[in-house]
Amino acid sequence: MIRKIEAMVLFVQDLTACTAFYRDTFKLQYQGSDANSANFLLEEGLYLILLSPSGTADLLDTEVNELKIKGGPHGLLAASVADVDAAYEELKAKGVTFVRPPTDQRWGLRTAHFADPEGNLWEINQSI
């Protein structure tokens, strides 16, 4: 049924801060934005899209006050890296706050977890 994931969408309250985080701190390939969204190319055919409350309401054809967006994480995105410890140190040096430092997991991955400015969780990982 599902053939390919084409986009990951995060619902954010502060579009400006999150756009800056993904563009300037995380160095994702910025594709542009408008008043309600920001787009980043992760790889050919795969996008990360940030949607403001107005953008989310427009997508769902509802009113902003009808949305039930609550605080806390709205998802977790996992990305493989060549070296978790090196990526951890690089991101920490840029001011990223980690909720879990590099840790070997019993399922065969070394992982570290951090949150973006809205609390959306990220995992960086590598095979052990």
Stockholm file with secondary structure:
# STOCKHOLM 1.0

chainA/1-128         MIRKIEAMVLFVQDLTACTAFYRDTFKLQYQGSDANSANFLLEEGLYLILLSPSGTADLLDTEVNELKIKGGPHGLLAASVADVDAAYEELKAKGVTFVRPPTDQRWGLRTAHFADPEGNLWEINQSI
#=GR chainA/1-128 SS CCCCCCEEEEECSCHHHHHHIIIIISCCEEEEECSSEEEEEEETTEEEEEECHHHHHHHHTSCGGGCCCCSSCSCEEEEECSCHHHHHHHHHHTTCCEEEEEEECTTSEEEEEEECTTCCEEEEEEEC
#=GC SS_cons         CCCCCCEEEEECSCHHHHHHIIIIISCCEEEEECSSEEEEEEETTEEEEEECHHHHHHHHTSCGGGCCCCSSCSCEEEEECSCHHHHHHHHHHTTCCEEEEEEECTTSEEEEEEECTTCCEEEEEEEC
//
